[in-house]
Amino acid sequence: MQNKKFLITAFLAFIFTFPSDLFGQTAPLNSSEEQILSYPEFLNKLASQNLGYLAEQYNINIADAEVEAAKILPDPELSFSAYDNQERRMKMGYGFEVELEWDLELGGKRKARRNLAKDERELTHLELNEYFQDLRTSSTLAFLEALKNKMHYDIEKKSYESMRSLAQKDSIRYEEGKIKRNRANQSKLEVLAKRNHLQDVADEWESSLLEVKNLISVSQHDTVYTPIGDLENFDRVFSLEELIKAAQRHRVDLKIAQHNSQIADRKIDLEKAERVMDLGLSIGVENNSFAKNIIGPTPGHTAVFAGVSVPLKFSNNKDAGLVTAQYEKEQTKLAHTELLMQIEKEITCAFRNYQTKQEQVKAMKPNIEKAKAIFEEEVEDYLKNDTSLLEVLNSERTYSKMQNDYIHTLYEYASALVKLESLAGIWDIDF
């Protein structure tokens, strides 16, 4: 009997000691280096080390090169030719000709190309700005999710340790003969279930840390960035009308829509310029050597000539290019109007969602302390044999669920603010 009791005690001690070693880490990732990362530091690294954003910046250099290319004038053509006037048979001598040709563009084609390229370069700057703002929004949400998962992990770890402590006390009480073996075994099984759940939560935290790492890394490395911040620092007071006006002033996609209208005008100007005829200018020199033909000897001579060629623009009878550019202009007007309406709808929905989450956070916070007090009271009663393990488990699950629900609502509250400010074209996020 004593041997059996000893084996049971040793088995329970092993079960409760092993998980403690397993979850003694403060972070789920094993890394050679761990670095604490605040949100301002994260944004700085995002702007300087995000590979997608660095790649997008090359579009500016490409647009600059296209502006320079638009300034180029048509290249002149220089031709050489030589000929034999049957010198060997008829003694008519030799000759050669040099000619220089150049197309003179009329109608302001070069200016129209240059203006279009400059406007497209400005559009590239706006698109790069929009890319970074979208990147900042999505990356901020990833940063917030990492914070949320860390808080979930801390809650579940604390819950696990609480149940483990209770199970250890049950094992001691079983040895002392105060409770039955089934009760001690039930406590042990609850601890094992908690451990498995804690592993799942740790995996979620690890995945979110890897996502943050990939956003701010230019190469592979072993550093693990651990985000820090306060999810409760997201209270703002907004006016819906002011948010809509701010969006109309600051939204980059609205500026892009307006700029597309300007680009459409530039395309119309270029199409009109392309319809103007160009002139082909030429100048040349022709030299013929002395002809010794006995019938008609001719002295050597040099001729200088110049000419102008005019293309016959039959293609101007078809104005498909100009009509296309005009239709594109009308498209941009409608797209701009549609975007204005879409902005008002999006901001209204986002504003209501933010207010809802704000009210939910305020309503949930006081109830957590009540749930904690109930759980602690149930544990005390359980240790006095005044209540069952089921009541303890129910109160513990209620307490854990309320904490996790509160953390999730905090995350949604913070995310709602991030999305609302992004839609309004403003940004004062700092936590």
PATORMI-341702 format. One record per residue (C-alpha): residue in three letters; x, y, z. Coordinates in steps of 0.1 Angstrom, whole numbers, padded with zeros to 4 digits, always signed. Layout:
ALAXYZ...
END
This chain:
MET+0000+0000+0000GLN+0028+0024+0009ASN+0046+0015-0024LYS+0015+0022-0044LYS+0010+0055-0026PHE+0046+0064-0033LEU+0043+0057-0070ILE+0012+0078-0073THR+0029+0107-0055ALA+0060+0104-0077PHE+0038+0103-0109LEU+0019+0134-0099ALA+0050+0152-0090PHE+0065+0145-0124ILE+0033+0156-0142PHE+0033+0190-0123THR+0070+0196-0126PHE+0075+0190-0163PRO+0050+0216-0176SER+0065+0242-0153ASP+0098+0237-0170LEU+0082+0237-0204PHE+0064+0270-0199GLY+0090+0288-0179GLN+0100+0309-0209THR+0087+0344-0213ALA+0086+0342-0251PRO+0076+0312-0273LEU+0105+0316-0297ASN+0139+0302-0290SER+0163+0328-0305SER+0199+0338-0302GLU+0187+0374-0297GLU+0155+0391-0284GLN+0148+0427-0289ILE+0121+0448-0273LEU+0103+0469-0300SER+0082+0499-0293TYR+0057+0512-0319PRO+0077+0543-0329GLU+0108+0521-0335PHE+0087+0497-0355LEU+0075+0525-0378ASN+0111+0538-0383LYS+0122+0503-0393LEU+0092+0498-0415ALA+0101+0530-0435SER+0137+0520-0439GLN+0137+0482-0440ASN+0105+0469-0455LEU+0115+0452-0488GLY+0082+0459-0506TYR+0084+0496-0498LEU+0121+0498-0508ALA+0112+0481-0541GLU+0083+0506-0547GLN+0107+0535-0543TYR+0125+0526-0575ASN+0093+0537-0594ILE+0104+0573-0586ASN+0137+0568-0603ILE+0119+0552-0633ALA+0095+0582-0635ASP+0125+0606-0634ALA+0141+0587-0663GLU+0109+0589-0683VAL+0108+0627-0678GLU+0143+0630-0692ALA+0133+0607-0721ALA+0104+0629-0729LYS+0128+0658-0735ILE+0147+0641-0762LEU+0144+0656-0797PRO+0142+0633-0829ASP+0177+0622-0839PRO+0191+0635-0872GLU+0200+0610-0900LEU+0233+0612-0919SER+0237+0592-0950PHE+0266+0585-0974SER+0264+0571-1008ALA+0289+0565-1037TYR+0283+0555-1073ASP+0302+0545-1104ASN+0290+0561-1137GLN+0305+0532-1158GLU+0339+0548-1156ARG+0357+0517-1170ARG+0335+0513-1201MET+0323+0548-1208LYS+0347+0570-1189MET+0318+0589-1171GLY+0337+0592-1138TYR+0327+0586-1102GLY+0304+0604-1077PHE+0294+0605-1040GLU+0267+0621-1020VAL+0263+0631-0983GLU+0229+0640-0969LEU+0217+0651-0935GLU+0180+0647-0926TRP+0161+0658-0895ASP+0124+0658-0886LEU+0111+0691-0872GLU+0083+0684-0847LEU+0055+0710-0849GLY+0024+0715-0827GLY+0043+0714-0793LYS+0047+0676-0793ARG+0078+0677-0772LYS+0062+0700-0746ALA+0031+0678-0745ARG+0053+0647-0739ARG+0073+0665-0712ASN+0042+0678-0694LEU+0026+0643-0694ALA+0058+0627-0681LYS+0060+0653-0653ASP+0024+0647-0642GLU+0029+0609-0643ARG+0060+0614-0621GLU+0039+0633-0596LEU+0013+0605-0598THR+0041+0580-0589HIS+0050+0601-0558LEU+0013+0600-0548GLU+0011+0562-0554LEU+0042+0557-0533ASN+0027+0577-0505GLU-0005+0557-0508TYR+0015+0524-0507PHE+0033+0535-0475GLN+0000+0545-0458ASP-0016+0512-0467LEU+0016+0494-0455ARG+0016+0514-0423THR-0021+0506-0416SER-0017+0468-0422SER+0016+0467-0403THR+0001+0485-0374LEU-0027+0459-0372ALA-0001+0432-0373PHE+0018+0449-0345LEU-0015+0452-0325GLU-0022+0415-0331ALA+0012+0406-0317LEU+0004+0426-0286LYS-0030+0409-0283ASN-0016+0374-0287LYS+0010+0382-0260MET-0017+0393-0236HIS-0037+0362-0244TYR-0006+0341-0237ASP+0000+0358-0204ILE-0037+0352-0194GLU-0036+0315-0204LYS-0003+0310-0187LYS-0016+0325-0155SER-0047+0303-0157TYR-0026+0272-0163GLU-0004+0280-0133SER-0034+0286-0111MET-0049+0253-0120ARG-0016+0236-0116SER-0013+0250-0081LEU-0047+0238-0073ALA-0039+0203-0086GLN-0008+0201-0066LYS-0028+0210-0035ASP-0053+0182-0044SER-0024+0157-0047ILE-0013+0166-0012ARG-0048+0164+0001TYR-0052+0130-0015GLU-0020+0118+0002GLU-0034+0130+0035GLY-0067+0112+0028LYS-0088+0143+0027ILE-0102+0137-0008LYS-0107+0108-0031ARG-0083+0098-0059ASN-0109+0106-0086ARG-0109+0143-0075ALA-0071+0145-0077ASN-0070+0128-0111GLN-0097+0152-0123SER-0075+0182-0113LYS-0046+0166-0131LEU-0065+0161-0163GLU-0077+0198-0162VAL-0040+0208-0159LEU-0031+0187-0189ALA-0059+0203-0209LYS-0047+0238-0199ARG-0012+0229-0210ASN-0023+0219-0245HIS-0044+0250-0249LEU-0014+0271-0237GLN+0007+0255-0264ASP-0018+0266-0291VAL-0019+0301-0277ALA+0020+0302-0277ASP+0019+0291-0314GLU-0004+0320-0323TRP+0019+0344-0305GLU+0049+0329-0323SER+0033+0334-0357SER+0024+0370-0350LEU+0061+0377-0339LEU+0073+0362-0372GLU+0049+0384-0391VAL+0063+0415-0373LYS+0098+0403-0380ASN+0092+0399-0417LEU+0077+0434-0421ILE+0110+0451-0409SER+0137+0427-0421VAL+0159+0431-0452SER+0176+0397-0447GLN+0173+0365-0427HIS+0184+0368-0391ASP+0178+0352-0357THR+0166+0383-0339VAL+0131+0381-0324TYR+0113+0414-0320THR+0089+0415-0291PRO+0064+0444-0294ILE+0055+0464-0264GLY+0026+0489-0260ASP-0006+0497-0242LEU-0038+0487-0259GLU-0059+0509-0237ASN-0044+0541-0251PHE-0068+0545-0280ASP-0094+0569-0267ARG-0103+0597-0291VAL-0131+0622-0295PHE-0142+0627-0331SER-0168+0645-0351LEU-0182+0626-0381GLU-0184+0658-0402GLU-0148+0668-0394LEU-0136+0633-0403ILE-0153+0634-0437LYS-0139+0669-0444ALA-0104+0657-0433ALA-0107+0628-0457GLN-0117+0651-0486ARG-0086+0672-0478HIS-0060+0645-0470ARG-0070+0611-0486VAL-0042+0602-0510ASP-0065+0581-0532LEU-0087+0611-0537LYS-0056+0632-0547ILE-0047+0604-0571ALA-0082+0605-0587GLN-0079+0643-0591HIS-0044+0639-0606ASN-0057+0612-0630SER-0081+0639-0644GLN-0051+0662-0649ILE-0032+0634-0667ALA-0062+0628-0689ASP-0060+0664-0700ARG-0023+0660-0707LYS-0031+0630-0729ILE-0057+0650-0748ASP-0031+0677-0754LEU-0006+0651-0766GLU-0031+0635-0790LYS-0039+0670-0805ALA-0002+0677-0809GLU+0003+0644-0826ARG-0022+0653-0852VAL-0001+0683-0864MET+0021+0676-0894ASP+0059+0675-0889LEU+0084+0688-0914GLY+0113+0667-0928LEU+0143+0689-0934SER+0173+0678-0955ILE+0205+0692-0967GLY+0232+0675-0988VAL+0262+0677-1010GLU+0267+0658-1043ASN+0301+0655-1061ASN+0307+0641-1096SER+0343+0636-1109PHE+0355+0647-1144ALA+0339+0626-1172LYS+0364+0618-1200ASN+0338+0604-1224ILE+0348+0614-1259ILE+0312+0622-1269GLY+0303+0644-1240PRO+0332+0652-1217THR+0320+0668-1185PRO+0341+0687-1160GLY+0339+0676-1123HIS+0313+0695-1102THR+0298+0697-1068ALA+0261+0703-1061VAL+0246+0715-1028PHE+0209+0709-1022ALA+0183+0714-0994GLY+0147+0702-0992VAL+0116+0700-0971SER+0092+0670-0970VAL+0057+0672-0958PRO+0038+0640-0947LEU+0003+0635-0959LYS-0017+0629-0927PHE-0045+0608-0940SER-0046+0592-0905ASN-0061+0624-0892ASN-0093+0614-0908LYS-0096+0588-0880ASP-0095+0605-0846ALA-0096+0573-0825GLY-0067+0583-0803LEU-0082+0617-0794VAL-0116+0602-0788THR-0101+0576-0765ALA-0083+0602-0745GLN-0115+0622-0741TYR-0135+0592-0729GLU-0107+0585-0704LYS-0112+0621-0692GLU-0149+0614-0686GLN-0140+0582-0668THR-0118+0600-0643LYS-0145+0625-0635LEU-0170+0597-0627ALA-0144+0578-0607HIS-0136+0609-0586THR-0173+0614-0579GLU-0178+0578-0570LEU-0148+0579-0546LEU-0162+0609-0528MET-0194+0590-0521GLN-0175+0559-0511ILE-0154+0578-0487GLU-0184+0592-0469LYS-0199+0557-0465GLU-0167+0541-0453ILE-0160+0568-0427THR-0195+0567-0414CYS-0194+0529-0410ALA-0159+0530-0394PHE-0169+0558-0371ARG-0199+0538-0358ASN-0178+0507-0354TYR-0152+0527-0333GLN-0180+0541-0311THR-0194+0506-0306LYS-0160+0492-0296GLN-0154+0521-0273GLU-0187+0514-0254GLN-0180+0477-0252VAL-0145+0483-0237LYS-0160+0506-0210ALA-0188+0481-0202MET-0165+0450-0200LYS-0137+0463-0178PRO-0155+0465-0144ASN-0168+0429-0147ILE-0134+0414-0148GLU-0126+0422-0112LYS-0159+0407-0102ALA-0152+0375-0121LYS-0118+0373-0104ALA-0133+0377-0069ILE-0158+0349-0076PHE-0131+0326-0089GLU-0109+0332-0058GLU-0138+0327-0035GLU-0147+0294-0053VAL-0111+0282-0049GLU-0112+0289-0011ASP-0145+0271-0007TYR-0132+0242-0027LEU-0101+0238-0005LYS-0125+0238+0025ASN-0146+0211+0007ASP-0176+0235+0007THR-0180+0233-0031SER-0172+0210-0060LEU-0144+0211-0086LEU-0170+0217-0113GLU-0179+0251-0097VAL-0143+0260-0095LEU-0137+0251-0132ASN-0168+0270-0142SER-0158+0302-0124GLU-0122+0299-0137ARG-0134+0295-0173THR-0157+0325-0169TYR-0129+0345-0155SER-0105+0335-0183LYS-0131+0340-0210MET-0139+0375-0197GLN-0103+0384-0197ASN-0097+0371-0232ASP-0129+0387-0245TYR-0118+0420-0230ILE-0083+0417-0246HIS-0099+0408-0280THR-0123+0438-0277LEU-0094+0461-0268TYR-0077+0448-0300GLU-0108+0455-0321TYR-0111+0489-0304ALA-0075+0498-0313SER-0080+0483-0348ALA-0111+0504-0353LEU-0092+0536-0345VAL-0064+0526-0369LYS-0088+0519-0397LEU-0109+0551-0390GLU-0078+0574-0391SER-0065+0557-0422LEU-0098+0562-0439ALA-0099+0599-0428GLY-0063+0605-0440ILE-0051+0615-0405TRP-0026+0597-0383ASP-0018+0603-0346ILE-0014+0566-0336ASP+0011+0562-0308PHE+0010+0537-0279
END
